[in-house]
Amino acid sequence: MVVVQVCVGSACHLKGSSEIVALLQKAVEEHHIEDDVVLAGSFCIGKCNRTGVTIQVDDDVHTGITPENFKEFFANHILKAIE
């Protein structure tokens, strides 16, 4: 089971965390991995970046996630984590 926490604190909220959450939900459904991934919101993870949203996948923190780089992030850090 992979735990994915999306920062929904004020800075990430302003940078589009709700859009990233929607992309995550859609990607998890499209890949039929609902039983392998737990999606959760989190207040500030403490790694604020100037661009994009911060996401923690299990113990690994990733910053700068945007709609433009989301597919690459999902493939490299979520799909690989459940293999």
PyMOL commands that set and color helices and strands:
alter all, ss='L'
color gray80, all
select helices_A, chain A and resi 10-14+17-30+70-82
alter helices_A, ss='H'
color red, helices_A
select strands_A, chain A and resi 2-7+37-42+53-57+60-65
alter strands_A, ss='S'
color yellow, strands_A
deselect
rebuild
show_as cartoon
